[in-house]
Structure formats: C-alpha cells, structure tokens
Amino acid sequence: MEEFLSVIEKVAPDVIDTLKERHQILRNIYLLGPIGRRVLADKIGISERSLRTEVEVLKKQRLILSTKSGMLLTPYGEETYRSLDHLMGQKLGMRDKEKNLAIYFQIEQCVIVSGDLDKQSKVIADLSRATFETLDFLLPEGKNIIAVMGGTTMAAVANRIDESLARNRELLFVPARGGLGESVDIQANSISARLAEVTGGKNQALYVPEQVGKETYEFLLQEPSVKKTLDLIKLANCVIYSIGDAEHMAKRRGLDDEILALLKEKAAVAESFGEFYNADGEVVYKIPRIGMQSSKLTTVPSAIIVAAGESKAEAIKAYMKNAPSQTWLITDEGAANQILKGITL
C-alpha cells in the first residue's frame, strides 16, 4: 500500500494533496467535533472559502453532518476516517514513528493512534480499538488467561471491547492486583469482571486490599480464594496495564505526606505495579501489594501497555526502561512526538 501511494504521488501529486487535506478535515472533526467552520479553518490553516468547498464534497459523500453546534462525522464518516487514517499514517510517517519508538524502547511493537488524549477525549476510543486489535492479534486460539490492571485508562478500554474477541477462544480474566479502597469502577476487579461480561468469558476475583502490612500479607496468601486467583495470575499468558504519573498516582493511592515528600526528593516521575520510578527507570519506592509483581512480566508471553497523552511522555519514557522485550505499547501522537524529540536512532 505504501508503494501504491508513492506511485500515485509521482503520477498525480494533486490526488495525494487532496487526500492529505481531506484527511486533516475529517481528523479534526472526529477529534474536536462538533466544531464550527471558522475554528476548523484556523486549526487546519486554510481559508474558510477553501474549507467550504471541501466540506460540501464530504457532505455529499455522507461523511459529514452539520448541526447547530458544529460539524460532526456521520457513523459512515467515522468508519471511512479510520480507514483513511490508517492509509495516510503510512504516507505521513506514523508507521516510521511506531518503528522508531519500538527500537528506542527495545520492545516488540508500538502502535500510535492520532491525536493527544490530553486535548481530545475521543482519542480514548482509538486507543481502545487499537488495544482490541492487538489482543485479537496476539491471543492464540483456545484457552487464555488475561491479567488486567486497574486505573482510568483500563476502565475506558474495557468499555470498548466486545464479544468478537472470544471467537475460537476461551477467555478467563483475572485482576492482576487487589484494589479495595479505590473507586469501584477503576478497580482491577471491576475491569476484569467487565471484560468477562462483554466477551462472554469468565472472571476470577481478587477481593483483597492492594496495600497491606507484612503480617496481613502472609495471612491473606494462605486464604484459599486468594491463593486460587494468585495461582491463575502466575499462569497468565497476557497482561494489560498502564503507566501513571508518579505524583498523581501517589495522591490517588492515598499515600501519606512522608511518602509524598520522599517521592519528591527521589524525583519520581512514573508509577506502575505499585512501583515508583525516577527518570532513569530506577525504582525509588515500592508499595507492598498482593497480586502480580513486575518481576514476573518477563515470563508472560504478551505484555500490553496502554498509556497516552503528552503529559504522560516523561512517565512512559522512564518506565519503559524496565519493560520486557515482548511488550506492545499502545499510545498516541501527543506522547510519541514528545518522547521522540531529540532522539537519534
């Protein structure tokens, strides 16, 4: 397909120029809609008159819908945009960015979706779709045990997975950690249960606090239901998780002022698996926790990280120094562009 686009560019460069412009129009309406014509023209950097002409063409193709609040993509328009975005991604260098990021982090694959989650909330839908496609590609037929972390990103992803993932597969979801005490909807238990529900799979809960004292920890490990879930976690052939900003995650986990001060002193920038990392990827603080430990990631056949937004770039860059080689990173342009700034491969 990339070769085909190169030939078209040589023979009919005006066609590629038109594709690029209409891709930009559809992309911005998708990410920012409903959006007015004047704002869109400023965003893209073309005159309102030129935009009006292009918009009329796209309306006739049933791709755009005008409302009182501004322009939106029709369902058909969204489907067409995604196909065009994939096509143009090859021409506009997105695939090169994915390769460069994977090489930089020394991981198996990187998937970059358009936009910046910090600025466009609709990006989460594309991240979720990319996660689904990655799971569908990586999971073998037959039995699969998928360990799932908690968090706002994971919760959003779970809401967009569907039953087609279970085609020719027997899926068992397990929470990769405890989480009682967090908001219910972002606990690993809730996300694991949700994924089982939407795919028609099974779920094994882990009803324990995430943070426990040493004596409680040893006691809970002997509890039959806890032991059963932990044994299943050890057998997981896939784990899905995210990376958080250190300060935000420390406050969300309710860490006391003394620990917050320690994290600041140690210059923590990232958190994952209850571990806080500095910019060099060194663990500067670890929360005692029940569930999967980061040290076990190297034994899991497929590790999928979903983390995006320019504000997460520093956290992603720090944590990825520890990511196992079989990792797939699903992110967006906002984070990818920030990470790749000044990097020479």
N, C-alpha and C positions, 0 to 999 in steps of 0.2 A: 504493500500500500504506500509506503514511504517513497519507493521508486516511482510509483504511478504519479504521485503528487509532484515529484521532481520533473517528470516528463511534461506534465500539464503546465508547470511553471515556465518551462523553456518554450513550449509551443504557444501557450495562451496565458501569459502572465496576468492579464486583466481578470481572468477567471479566478486565480488564486487571490488577487487583491479583493475581489468581490466576496469571496468566501471568508477571508480574514475579517472584513468589515462586518459582514452579517453575523459571523461568529461572535464578534465583540458585542454587537447589539443584543443578540439572544442571551449571551453570557451575563451581561449586566442586568437585563430584565429578569433573568432567572434568579440572580443573586440579590438584587435590590428591589425587585417589583413588590407592590405597584410603584411605578416610577413615571414621572412626567417627562414629556419630550424635551423640554429645555434642560432639565437636570441631566438627562441621559446624553444629550448632545455635548454638554460641558464635560461629562465624565469620559466620553469616548474621544472628544477633541475634534468633532466635525460640526458643520453648520446645521442649524435647525432645518434649513431647506433640504440639504442632502439627506438628513435623517428622515425627514417626512417621506421622501421618495422611497427610501429603503423600507421604512415601516409599512407603507402601503403594499409593497410587494409581499412582505412577510405576512400581512393580514390576509391577502388573497390566497396565500398558501395555508391558511388556517393555523398559523404558528403563534400569532399574537392576538390578544384580546384587549380592547380599550375599555376601561371602566372610569368612573368618576374620580377614583383615587389615583389612576395612572394605568400604565400598560402592564399586562401580565402575560405569561406564556400559557397557552392552552395545554391540556394534557398531551395532545399530539405534538405541540411545540416543545414541551419538556423532553419527550422521547426523542424527537429529532435533534434537539440541542445536545443531548448526551452523546448521541452517535457522532454528531459533528465535532463535539469537544474532544472525543477520543481520536478522531481523524486529524483534527488540527493540532492536537497535542504532539503528534509525531512530527508535523511540519514546523511547529513553533518551538520545538526543543524540550518539551515536557519529558519525553522518553529519555533524552540525554541527561536531564536533571535527575531522573529516577536512577539511572545507571551510576551517575557520579556520586549520588548520596549513598547508594548501596556500597560502592567501592570505598568511599570515605569511612563509612561505619563498619566495613568488612562484614556485611551481612548478606543473606541470600537474595533479598529483593526489597525494593522500595516502591510504593505506589503513592503518587501525588495527585490529589484532586484540585480542581481550580478553586481560586478564592482564598479568603483568610477568615477562619472561624471567628476570630476576634471582632471582625467587622460585618460578616454576613452569616446570620444564623442558619441559612439554608445549606451551608456547607456541610453541616452535620448529616444531612440526608445523603450526600455524595460519599462522605466518609463511611457511613453505614452500608451503603450499597457496595462500596469497594471492599468492606470487611466481609460482607456476604459472599461476594465473588471470590475472594481469597480463600475463605473457608470451603467453598464449593470446589475450588481447585485443589486444595491441599488435603482435605479429608478423604481417606480411602473408602471404598465400599465396605459394608459390613459394620462391625461394632466400633464405636468411637467413644472415648471418654474425654470430655472437653472441660477443662478447669477454667473458671471465669472469675476475674477480679471485680470489685465494686467500683463505684465512682459515677460521676455525672456523664462522662463520655460513654462508659459501658452501658449505662441505663438507656441512653439515646440510641445506641447501636441495637440493643435488644428489642427495641420497639419497631425495628425495621427489617428484622429477619423473618422469613416465612417458611411454610411447611415444605417448600420445594427442596430445602437443604437436606431433608430426611429421605429423599429419593434414593433407593438402594442402600440406605444406611440405617443403622440402629444407633440412636444418639442418647448418650447419658451425660447430663450436665452436672457438674459439682462446683460449689463455691470454693475458690482457692484460698479463702481465709474466712475467719469469723468476722463479725461486724455489728453485733448488737450494740446499740448506743448511737449509731449513725442514723440519719434519716432513712426510714424504711425503704423508700423507692430506689435508693442508691446502694443498698447493702448487696454484697455478693450473693447472699441467699436469695434475695428478691429477683436479681438479674438472672441467676441460674434457673430459678423457677419459671420466670417469664420466657426464657429461651426454650425450655422444655415444653411449655404450653403452646407457643406459636409454631413449633416444629413437630409437635406430636411425639416428642421424645420423653425421656424420664429425667427425674431430678432427685439428687440425694442432698438433703440439707445439712448444714453445719451450724447448729444453734449454740454458739459459744461467744463470749465477748472476744473482741480482737486482742485487746491488751489485758494481760493477766499477770499476777505475781508468780514467782517460781513455784511455790507450793501448790497454788491453784492449777497452774500449768501441768504439773506432774499428775495431779489428781484427775484432771479432765482427760488426759491422754489414756487413762485406763477405762473411761466410760465407753461402753460398747458402741453406742450410736456415733460417738465422736471418732472412735477408732476405726469404725467401718468407713466413714467418709474420708478420713486421712489415708486409709489404705487405697481407696479409689483414686484419690488425688495423685498418689505415687504411680498409679497405672495410666494416668492421663497421657494421651498421645497428641494433645493440643492444649495450649493455654492462651487465653486472650486477656490482655491487660493494658493499662495506660501509664502515663508518666505525669506526675503533678509538679507544680511549682512548690518549692520547699516551704516557704512562709505560709502560703495559702493552705497547704495540706496540714501543716503543724497546727494551725488555728482550727481547722475543721475537725481534727482529731482530738482537740481539747487539751493539748499539751500545756503544762504549767509554764509560768513566766521564767523559771530557772532553765528549763529546756529550750524555750524560745530564745533566751539570751545566749545559750550555748550554740544553738544553730546559727545565730547571727555571728557570733565570734568565730565559728568554724567556716563561715561563708558558704553555708549550704544553699544550693540552688535547685535541687531536684529531689523528688521522692518517688519511690516505687517499692512494693513489697515491704512496706514499713521501714525502709532504709532511706536515710537522707544522705545525699551525695554533694560534694563540692564540685567546682568546675573541672577538676582533674579526674572526676569519676570515682573519687575515694569516699568510702562510707565514713561519715563523721558522727553518725548517731543511728542506733537501731532500736526499734520498739520491739520488746518481747511479744511474740504473736503466735497464735495457733493457725496452722494452715501451711500452704506451700511456701518453702523458703527459696530465695533467689538462687541459692547454690544448686538447686535441683533442676534449674532451667536447661542446663546443658544436656540433660538426659531426656528431655521432651522432644519428640520428633519435629513438632511445628510450634513456633512461638510467634504470636501475632501481637504487635503493639499498635494501638490507635491513639495518636496524640497529635494535636494540630493547633494552629494559631501562632502568629508571630511572637506573642508573649511567652509561648512555650519553647521557643527555639533554644534558649540557653539551657533549660531543663532537659530537653531531648538530647542535646549535644553532650551534656555531662553524663546522663545515664547510659547513653549508647556505647560508651567506652567499656561497659560491662555486659552488653547484650551478646548472647551466644550467636554463633555464625549462622544457625538455621532460622534466624529471625526474619520476619517480614514486617517492615514499618509502613504503616498507612498514615499519611499526613497530608498537609495542604501546601499551597504555594506560599502562603504567609510564613510558615515555619521553614519550609525548604529554602526559599530565597534568602532568608536571614542566616540560616546555617551555612549556606554555600558562599556567602560573601567573603571574598578574600582568600578562598581556599584554592590551592593549586594542586591538581592531581597528577 
